[in-house]
Amino acid sequence: MPKKFIIFILIVLPFFQLALLPFVNTIEPRVFGLPFLHFWLILWIVLTPFCTWGIYHLQKSQGGLD
C-alpha cells in the first residue's frame, strides 16, 4: 500500500469511530467493569495519539516535515 493511503486511513480512523457510537451505545457487555460505550471512548482516547504518531513518522520518512 502506498504511504499516502496509510496516512489517509490513520487520519480518518479516529473520526470514523464517531460514526459507530450509536452501535456501541450499550451497557452490556461490560469490559473491565465499564459499560461498553465508556470502554469504547477510553479506547479511542488511547488509540488516537498512536494514529497521530504513525502519521508523523510516515511523513517524516517521506521528508515532508522539513
N, CA, C and O atoms as a DFTB+ gen file, in Angstrom:
264 C
 N C O
     1  1       0.834      -1.190       0.000
     2  2       0.000       0.000       0.000
     3  2       0.872       1.244       0.000
     4  3       1.897       1.292       0.680
     5  1       0.474       2.227      -0.745
     6  2       1.247       3.472      -0.729
     7  2       1.113       4.169       0.624
     8  3       0.106       4.044       1.321
     9  1       2.164       4.903       0.964
    10  2       2.185       5.572       2.262
    11  2       1.089       6.614       2.389
    12  3       0.561       6.822       3.482
    13  1       0.737       7.272       1.296
    14  2      -0.318       8.289       1.363
    15  2      -1.665       7.676       1.725
    16  3      -2.460       8.301       2.427
    17  1      -1.926       6.470       1.258
    18  2      -3.171       5.790       1.594
    19  2      -3.198       5.429       3.077
    20  3      -4.227       5.571       3.739
    21  1      -2.065       4.963       3.591
    22  2      -1.980       4.625       5.018
    23  2      -2.164       5.879       5.863
    24  3      -2.848       5.842       6.886
    25  1      -1.565       6.979       5.447
    26  2      -1.743       8.243       6.167
    27  2      -3.214       8.645       6.151
    28  3      -3.751       9.077       7.171
    29  1      -3.864       8.506       5.003
    30  2      -5.285       8.831       4.910
    31  2      -6.111       7.980       5.871
    32  3      -6.994       8.499       6.554
    33  1      -5.835       6.690       5.928
    34  2      -6.555       5.789       6.834
    35  2      -6.327       6.209       8.289
    36  3      -7.270       6.226       9.079
    37  1      -5.093       6.547       8.647
    38  2      -4.799       6.946      10.021
    39  2      -5.466       8.274      10.383
    40  3      -5.778       8.509      11.551
    41  1      -5.683       9.135       9.403
    42  2      -6.380      10.394       9.660
    43  2      -7.879      10.150       9.844
    44  3      -8.495      10.715      10.747
    45  1      -8.459       9.319       8.999
    46  2      -9.905       9.104       9.002
    47  2     -10.362       8.185      10.137
    48  3     -11.484       8.323      10.624
    49  1      -9.524       7.267      10.556
    50  2      -9.906       6.257      11.538
    51  2     -10.475       6.839      12.833
    52  3     -11.529       6.375      13.269
    53  1      -9.847       7.818      13.468
    54  2     -10.443       8.357      14.695
    55  2     -11.800       9.030      14.462
    56  3     -12.647       9.015      15.355
    57  1     -12.022       9.612      13.296
    58  2     -13.316      10.233      13.010
    59  2     -14.369       9.180      12.669
    60  3     -15.547       9.353      12.980
    61  1     -13.949       8.099      12.035
    62  2     -14.874       7.024      11.680
    63  2     -15.455       6.374      12.921
    64  3     -16.609       5.947      12.917
    65  1     -14.664       6.295      13.985
    66  2     -15.163       5.656      15.202
    67  2     -16.334       6.421      15.774
    68  3     -17.166       5.835      16.467
    69  1     -16.428       7.726      15.502
    70  2     -17.570       8.505      15.975
    71  2     -18.861       8.065      15.289
    72  3     -19.932       8.123      15.893
    73  1     -18.771       7.631      14.051
    74  2     -19.948       7.144      13.340
    75  2     -20.474       5.844      13.934
    76  3     -21.640       5.496      13.748
    77  1     -19.622       5.136      14.641
    78  2     -20.022       3.861      15.240
    79  2     -20.631       4.017      16.629
    80  3     -21.096       3.035      17.206
    81  1     -20.636       5.222      17.174
    82  2     -21.151       5.430      18.528
    83  2     -22.582       4.932      18.732
    84  3     -22.850       4.325      19.768
    85  1     -23.510       5.152      17.807
    86  2     -24.858       4.618      18.050
    87  2     -24.892       3.099      18.177
    88  3     -25.777       2.554      18.838
    89  1     -23.947       2.417      17.557
    90  2     -23.934       0.956      17.599
    91  2     -23.253       0.406      18.845
    92  3     -23.508      -0.732      19.238
    93  1     -22.393       1.200      19.468
    94  2     -21.700       0.733      20.675
    95  2     -22.313       1.327      21.935
    96  3     -21.793       1.122      23.031
    97  1     -23.420       2.063      21.790
    98  2     -24.071       2.688      22.931
    99  2     -24.912       1.654      23.678
   100  3     -26.143       1.681      23.649
   101  1     -24.209       0.748      24.342
   102  2     -24.879      -0.289      25.128
   103  2     -24.219      -0.390      26.486
   104  3     -23.048      -0.052      26.657
   105  1     -24.990      -0.861      27.442
   106  2     -24.431      -1.074      28.782
   107  2     -23.745      -2.430      28.839
   108  3     -22.663      -2.564      29.411
   109  1     -24.375      -3.427      28.248
   110  2     -23.794      -4.765      28.215
   111  2     -23.174      -4.982      26.848
   112  3     -23.788      -4.538      25.878
   113  1     -22.078      -5.587      26.673
   114  2     -21.240      -6.227      27.678
   115  2     -20.430      -5.201      28.470
   116  3     -20.213      -4.075      28.023
   117  1     -20.011      -5.602      29.602
   118  2     -19.135      -4.770      30.421
   119  2     -17.693      -5.216      30.172
   120  3     -17.393      -6.410      30.140
   121  1     -16.822      -4.247      30.000
   122  2     -15.409      -4.527      29.756
   123  2     -14.630      -3.826      30.857
   124  3     -14.713      -2.606      30.998
   125  1     -13.877      -4.587      31.632
   126  2     -13.132      -4.061      32.771
   127  2     -14.050      -3.314      33.734
   128  3     -13.638      -2.328      34.346
   129  1     -15.285      -3.777      33.869
   130  2     -16.241      -3.169      34.770
   131  2     -16.907      -1.913      34.240
   132  3     -17.712      -1.300      34.941
   133  1     -16.588      -1.522      33.023
   134  2     -17.168      -0.324      32.416
   135  2     -18.240      -0.724      31.406
   136  3     -18.118      -1.753      30.741
   137  1     -19.296       0.094      31.291
   138  2     -20.214      -0.149      30.171
   139  2     -19.445      -0.028      28.858
   140  3     -18.450       0.691      28.776
   141  1     -19.912      -0.734      27.838
   142  2     -19.155      -0.820      26.600
   143  2     -18.904       0.546      25.972
   144  3     -17.833       0.773      25.409
   145  1     -19.872       1.463      26.058
   146  2     -19.681       2.797      25.491
   147  2     -18.515       3.514      26.154
   148  3     -17.707       4.140      25.468
   149  1     -18.413       3.434      27.470
   150  2     -17.307       4.096      28.162
   151  2     -15.974       3.461      27.795
   152  3     -14.979       4.157      27.596
   153  1     -15.962       2.134      27.708
   154  2     -14.743       1.445      27.285
   155  2     -14.338       1.887      25.880
   156  3     -13.158       2.126      25.624
   157  1     -15.307       1.998      24.965
   158  2     -15.049       2.411      23.581
   159  2     -14.422       3.801      23.534
   160  3     -13.446       4.026      22.818
   161  1     -14.987       4.729      24.301
   162  2     -14.471       6.096      24.305
   163  2     -13.059       6.162      24.879
   164  3     -12.202       6.859      24.335
   165  1     -12.810       5.446      25.966
   166  2     -11.468       5.432      26.563
   167  2     -10.477       4.760      25.622
   168  3      -9.333       5.199      25.506
   169  1     -10.911       3.698      24.951
   170  2     -10.040       3.019      23.988
   171  2      -9.578       3.980      22.903
   172  3      -8.403       3.978      22.539
   173  1     -10.482       4.799      22.382
   174  2     -10.110       5.722      21.312
   175  2      -9.326       6.917      21.829
   176  3      -8.563       7.525      21.079
   177  1      -9.501       7.259      23.087
   178  2      -8.652       8.298      23.674
   179  2      -7.206       7.808      23.694
   180  3      -6.278       8.598      23.522
   181  1      -7.016       6.515      23.902
   182  2      -5.669       5.931      23.915
   183  2      -5.153       5.706      22.494
   184  3      -3.972       5.935      22.234
   185  1      -6.007       5.266      21.572
   186  2      -5.555       4.915      20.218
   187  2      -5.297       6.118      19.314
   188  3      -4.449       6.040      18.424
   189  1      -6.001       7.219      19.519
   190  2      -5.846       8.383      18.650
   191  2      -4.423       8.940      18.652
   192  3      -3.920       9.276      17.579
   193  1      -3.740       9.058      19.810
   194  2      -2.341       9.508      19.738
   195  2      -1.426       8.555      18.955
   196  3      -0.455       8.999      18.344
   197  1      -1.728       7.259      18.970
   198  2      -0.933       6.315      18.178
   199  2      -1.153       6.549      16.683
   200  3      -0.219       6.417      15.892
   201  1      -2.378       6.895      16.293
   202  2      -2.636       7.244      14.888
   203  2      -1.831       8.489      14.510
   204  3      -1.218       8.541      13.444
   205  1      -1.839       9.484      15.393
   206  2      -1.085      10.718      15.139
   207  2       0.405      10.432      15.056
   208  3       1.094      10.976      14.194
   209  1       0.906       9.587      15.939
   210  2       2.320       9.199      15.936
   211  2       2.681       8.497      14.626
   212  3       3.745       8.739      14.056
   213  1       1.783       7.622      14.154
   214  2       2.029       6.926      12.891
   215  2       2.061       7.886      11.712
   216  3       2.901       7.751      10.823
   217  1       1.155       8.852      11.698
   218  2       1.144       9.862      10.634
   219  2       2.445      10.654      10.654
   220  3       3.048      10.897       9.609
   221  1       2.869      11.051      11.836
   222  2       4.116      11.831      11.979
   223  2       5.305      11.065      11.421
   224  3       6.104      11.622      10.667
   225  1       5.429       9.794      11.785
   226  2       6.593       9.021      11.334
   227  2       6.536       8.708       9.845
   228  3       7.578       8.648       9.193
   229  1       5.353       8.507       9.298
   230  2       5.259       8.266       7.861
   231  2       5.610       9.524       7.082
   232  3       6.282       9.449       6.054
   233  1       5.161      10.679       7.562
   234  2       5.505      11.915       6.877
   235  2       6.984      12.260       7.050
   236  3       7.609      12.812       6.144
   237  1       7.534      11.934       8.204
   238  2       8.959      12.186       8.455
   239  2       9.814      11.320       7.520
   240  3      10.835      11.784       7.013
   241  1       9.408      10.081       7.293
   242  2      10.184       9.198       6.414
   243  2      10.085       9.645       4.947
   244  3      10.963       9.322       4.147
   245  1       9.034      10.377       4.594
   246  2       8.888      10.891       3.235
   247  2       9.596      12.245       3.076
   248  3       9.688      12.773       1.968
   249  1      10.088      12.793       4.171
   250  2      10.752      14.083       4.098
   251  2       9.765      15.234       4.079
   252  3      10.111      16.334       3.648
   253  1       8.541      15.004       4.538
   254  2       7.522      16.026       4.481
   255  2       7.534      16.975       5.660
   256  3       6.686      17.864       5.728
   257  1       8.461      16.822       6.592
   258  2       8.476      17.661       7.773
   259  2       9.640      18.649       7.780
   260  3       9.915      19.277       8.802
   261  1      10.311      18.786       6.668
   262  2      11.470      19.689       6.616
   263  2      11.056      21.133       6.621
   264  3      11.909      22.020       6.581
